[in-house]
Amino acid sequence: NIKAKSCLQIKELTKVGRNRNGFYILYDRLNRPFTTFCDFHSDAGFIWTLIESLSFANARRSKYRKSFYFDVSTKSCSINWLEFRLCKANIKSITDTPGSTHFRTTCNFNIDDDVGLQNHRDYMRVSFCQYPNFFSNKGVHHCTKIDYVNVRGYTCRQCDIPLYDGGNTYHALISVSHAPTVCDKWSIPDTVPNEYAFGDYKHYNPKFSCSNSSTSTTNWWIG
């Protein structure tokens, strides 16, 4: 039997009219099972597999302020939405599965709403083709053509933005305050000094929904 290695493959293998968003068992390259969350409905044309979900408080901990090059998985038999990261082998298994072409980041994804995202505020979607540095450990920013990004209600489509690969001391993130000086010079109002979005939050803007309370969550997906 073929065993699903991504949420897209669950959709392909079950062949039902409508899959419900929820927790599913996937399998790694060695057919070992693990559990994660699947979002089938938020974005037309995409099916998303969760690889990380961290509260604002946990995202600021040194353990998780590292790129996806590092294996800093959570050790739990169940998913804690405030502190969850798949092991590196499972993340790579998902990215290497046919049909995995993009990654995205969301804020405060509601797992109890089967519709998925209600809006695309504070959201980023990027093609792996445009960003081959997902597992990089260089600790530098890369001018990257973003499919779509929204930070605090300000949007850019198909623009080059500095996407930081993280390295050993930072999570992958967008440096909002650095963006106006490099790449396509994307600038948005009310930026705070050294403002980070979508990870790390050593410096943050409380108006960004991923960082407006200790339990706000940042969610990373592959689809």
C-alpha positions as CSV (number, residue, x, y, z in Angstrom):
1,N,0.0,0.0,0.0
2,I,1.1,3.5,-0.8
3,K,1.5,5.6,2.4
4,A,0.9,9.4,2.4
5,K,4.1,11.5,2.9
6,S,2.3,14.8,2.7
7,C,-1.2,16.2,3.1
8,L,-1.5,16.5,-0.7
9,Q,-0.9,12.8,-0.9
10,I,-3.7,12.2,1.6
11,K,-6.0,14.1,-0.7
12,E,-4.8,12.1,-3.7
13,L,-5.0,8.7,-2.0
14,T,-8.4,9.1,-0.1
15,K,-10.2,10.3,-3.2
16,V,-13.2,11.6,-1.2
17,G,-15.1,14.7,-2.2
18,R,-13.9,16.9,0.7
19,N,-11.2,16.2,3.2
20,R,-11.7,17.9,6.6
21,N,-8.9,20.0,8.0
22,G,-7.4,18.2,11.0
23,F,-4.7,16.0,12.4
24,Y,-3.5,13.2,10.2
25,I,-0.9,10.5,10.2
26,L,1.9,10.8,7.6
27,Y,4.9,8.6,6.9
28,D,8.6,9.4,6.5
29,R,10.9,8.0,3.9
30,L,11.3,4.8,5.9
31,N,7.5,4.5,6.3
32,R,7.6,5.5,10.0
33,P,4.4,7.3,11.1
34,F,4.2,10.7,12.6
35,T,1.3,13.1,13.2
36,T,0.7,16.6,11.9
37,F,-2.1,19.0,10.8
38,C,-3.5,19.3,7.3
39,D,-5.1,22.4,5.8
40,F,-7.1,21.5,2.7
41,H,-9.2,24.6,2.3
42,S,-7.5,27.9,3.0
43,D,-5.8,28.5,-0.4
44,A,-7.3,27.4,-3.7
45,G,-4.8,25.2,-5.5
46,F,-2.8,24.4,-2.4
47,I,-2.9,21.7,0.3
48,W,-0.8,22.5,3.3
49,T,1.2,20.3,5.8
50,L,2.1,21.8,9.1
51,I,5.8,21.7,10.0
52,E,6.0,24.1,12.9
53,S,3.6,26.1,15.2
54,L,5.1,28.2,18.0
55,S,3.6,30.7,20.4
56,F,5.2,34.2,20.5
57,A,6.7,33.2,23.9
58,N,8.2,30.0,22.6
59,A,9.4,31.5,19.3
60,R,11.6,33.9,21.3
61,R,13.3,31.0,23.1
62,S,16.9,30.2,22.0
63,K,15.9,26.6,21.3
64,Y,13.7,27.7,18.4
65,R,15.7,30.7,17.2
66,K,17.4,28.6,14.6
67,S,17.0,27.9,10.9
68,F,15.4,24.7,9.5
69,Y,18.9,23.4,9.0
70,F,18.9,22.5,12.6
71,D,17.0,19.6,14.1
72,V,15.1,21.1,17.1
73,S,12.0,19.1,17.0
74,T,9.5,18.9,19.9
75,K,9.3,15.6,21.7
76,S,5.6,14.8,22.2
77,C,3.1,12.2,21.4
78,S,0.5,14.9,20.7
79,I,0.6,18.2,19.0
80,N,0.8,21.3,21.2
81,W,-0.2,24.2,18.9
82,L,1.9,26.5,21.1
83,E,5.1,24.5,20.8
84,F,5.4,22.1,17.8
85,R,8.2,21.5,15.3
86,L,8.7,18.3,13.3
87,C,12.1,16.7,13.2
88,K,14.3,17.8,10.3
89,A,14.0,14.3,8.6
90,N,10.2,14.6,8.5
91,I,10.4,18.2,7.2
92,K,12.7,17.1,4.5
93,S,10.6,14.1,3.7
94,I,7.6,16.4,3.1
95,T,9.6,18.9,1.0
96,D,10.9,16.1,-1.1
97,T,7.5,14.6,-1.8
98,P,6.1,15.3,-5.3
99,G,3.8,18.3,-5.3
100,S,5.5,20.1,-2.5
101,T,6.4,23.4,-4.3
102,H,5.9,26.2,-1.7
103,F,6.1,27.1,1.9
104,R,3.9,29.6,3.7
105,T,3.6,31.2,7.1
106,T,0.4,32.1,8.9
107,C,-0.5,33.8,12.2
108,N,-3.0,32.3,14.7
109,F,-4.3,29.6,12.5
110,N,-7.6,28.3,14.0
111,I,-7.5,24.5,14.0
112,D,-11.2,24.4,15.1
113,D,-12.4,26.1,11.9
114,D,-12.8,23.7,9.0
115,V,-12.8,26.5,6.5
116,G,-9.2,27.4,7.4
117,L,-8.0,30.9,7.1
118,Q,-10.6,33.6,7.2
119,N,-8.3,36.2,5.7
120,H,-4.7,36.5,4.5
121,R,-3.6,39.3,6.9
122,D,-0.1,38.6,8.3
123,Y,0.7,35.8,5.8
124,M,3.5,34.8,3.5
125,R,3.7,32.3,0.6
126,V,7.0,31.5,-1.2
127,S,8.0,29.1,-4.0
128,F,10.9,26.7,-3.2
129,C,12.0,27.5,-6.8
130,Q,12.5,31.2,-5.8
131,Y,14.0,30.3,-2.4
132,P,16.4,27.3,-2.5
133,N,17.7,28.3,1.0
134,F,15.1,26.8,3.2
135,F,17.5,24.5,4.9
136,S,20.4,26.9,4.7
137,N,22.7,27.8,7.6
138,K,24.4,30.9,6.2
139,G,22.8,33.4,8.5
140,V,22.2,36.0,5.7
141,H,19.3,37.5,3.9
142,H,18.4,36.5,0.4
143,C,16.5,38.8,-2.0
144,T,13.6,36.5,-2.7
145,K,10.6,36.9,-5.1
146,I,7.7,36.4,-2.8
147,D,4.4,35.0,-4.3
148,Y,2.4,37.0,-1.7
149,V,3.1,38.7,1.6
150,N,1.0,40.7,4.0
151,V,2.4,42.3,7.1
152,R,0.0,44.3,9.3
153,G,-2.4,44.7,6.4
154,Y,0.2,45.9,3.9
155,T,0.6,43.6,0.9
156,C,3.1,42.9,-1.9
157,R,2.8,40.4,-4.7
158,Q,5.7,39.1,-6.8
159,C,8.2,41.5,-5.2
160,D,11.8,40.9,-4.0
161,I,12.0,41.0,-0.2
162,P,15.0,40.1,2.1
163,L,14.2,36.7,3.5
164,Y,16.7,35.7,6.2
165,D,17.6,32.1,6.4
166,G,18.2,32.2,10.1
167,G,21.5,30.4,10.8
168,N,22.4,29.3,14.3
169,T,21.0,32.2,16.3
170,Y,17.9,33.3,14.4
171,H,14.8,31.7,13.0
172,A,13.9,32.2,9.3
173,L,12.2,35.6,9.1
174,I,11.5,38.8,7.1
175,S,13.4,41.8,8.4
176,V,10.7,44.4,7.9
177,S,12.9,47.3,8.9
178,H,15.7,46.2,6.5
179,A,13.4,45.7,3.5
180,P,13.2,49.4,2.5
181,T,16.9,49.5,1.9
182,V,17.5,46.4,-0.3
183,C,15.9,44.2,-3.0
184,D,12.7,45.9,-4.2
185,K,12.8,48.4,-1.3
186,W,9.4,47.4,0.1
187,S,8.4,49.8,2.8
188,I,5.4,49.8,5.1
189,P,4.3,52.4,7.7
190,D,4.7,52.3,11.4
191,T,7.8,50.0,11.3
192,V,9.7,49.6,14.6
193,P,13.5,49.5,14.8
194,N,14.8,46.0,13.7
195,E,11.3,44.7,13.2
196,Y,11.1,41.0,12.5
197,A,8.1,39.2,11.0
198,F,7.2,35.5,10.9
199,G,9.8,34.3,13.3
200,D,12.4,34.8,16.1
201,Y,10.9,38.1,17.4
202,K,14.0,39.3,19.2
203,H,12.6,42.6,17.9
204,Y,8.9,42.8,17.1
205,N,5.9,45.0,16.4
206,P,2.9,44.3,18.7
207,K,0.6,45.3,15.8
208,F,1.7,42.2,13.9
209,S,-0.8,39.5,14.8
210,C,1.9,36.7,15.3
211,S,3.5,38.8,18.1
212,N,0.6,40.7,19.8
213,S,0.4,38.4,22.8
214,S,2.4,35.6,24.5
215,T,0.0,33.0,23.1
216,S,-0.2,34.3,19.5
217,T,1.2,31.6,17.1
218,T,3.3,31.6,14.0
219,N,2.6,28.6,11.8
220,W,4.9,27.3,9.1
221,W,3.6,25.0,6.3
222,I,4.7,23.1,3.2
223,G,2.3,22.7,0.3
